Amino acid sequence: MQANWNWGIFFEQAPFGNVTYFSWLVDGFLTTAALFVGAWIVAFVAGSLFGILRTLPSRLFRTIGAAYVAIFRNIPLIVQFFIWYLSAPDLLPHDVSVWFKAELNPNIQFFILSTCALGFFTGARVCEQVRSGIQALSSGQRSAALALGLTLPQTYLYVLLPNAYRIIIPPLTSEMLNMVKNTAVASTIGLVELTSQANRLLEFSGYAYESFIAVTLAYVLLNFVVMRAMKLLENKMRLPSVSMGGKNA
């Protein structure tokens, strides 16, 4: 059976508004990129914080970090999306909850909830990367910093974390690429991102091959940008005496 290709469909008039189908895909791409950036900020901050907790001398702090990882890493992502969507707004103070659900633009609601869901899910994985990076460092670095008079927070901020981040850039890159793909799950709670726009294009145009080939190329483009950016960062942060895996591109 031969496919009836029609690549000109992207420049035809969409049924809503004075826009083309291509504009739908561009809007979806920008929403996906914004969701990725916002969720990665949440993931990096949460992962770094709880990764530090998992390496502190205090057993209480280590337990808190381990609990975060156990909860957010072991619950399926789609379940976490629906938990945030159905339950999180009700946990806010009453006035804020009413404003969030009744007055805030639904698209902004979906974006905020998706950012939190995807960010904290990925943060549990980043947490383990940060923990492993800190524990891979020589114990002498911590001892030397403390002997020089640095406090424990200063030791983490100026000595341990900078060196740990250098080590874990490759696995962090993998987590970022996974996050780009996981943004598609946000369509299940109503966010009109790239995959959702592809489904709309298929519904109104009937061209399945063209729709999803275009979306596939868009995801490849976004992942390529992430890979190159992280490779440049890795090369910039590499120390002459530290091996970070692989050869320079």
Sequence and secondary structure as in RCSB ss.txt:
>XXXX:A:sequence
MQANWNWGIFFEQAPFGNVTYFSWLVDGFLTTAALFVGAWIVAFVAGSLFGILRTLPSRLFRTIGAAYVAIFRNI
PLIVQFFIWYLSAPDLLPHDVSVWFKAELNPNIQFFILSTCALGFFTGARVCEQVRSGIQALSSGQRSAALALGL
TLPQTYLYVLLPNAYRIIIPPLTSEMLNMVKNTAVASTIGLVELTSQANRLLEFSGYAYESFIAVTLAYVLLNFV
VMRAMKLLENKMRLPSVSMGGKNA
>XXXX:A:secstr
      GGGGGSB SSSS BHHHHHHHHHHHHHHHHHHHHHHHHHHHHHHHHHTTSS HHHHHHHHHHHHHHHHS
 HHHHHHHHHHHGGGGS HHHHHHHHHTS HHHHHHHHHHHHHHHHHHHHHHHHHHHHHHHS HHHHHHHHHTT 
 HHHHIIIIIHHHHHHHTHHHHHHHHHHHHHHGGGGGGGT   HHHHHHHHHHHH  HHHHHHHHHHHHHHHHHH
HHHHHHHHHHHH  TT   SS   
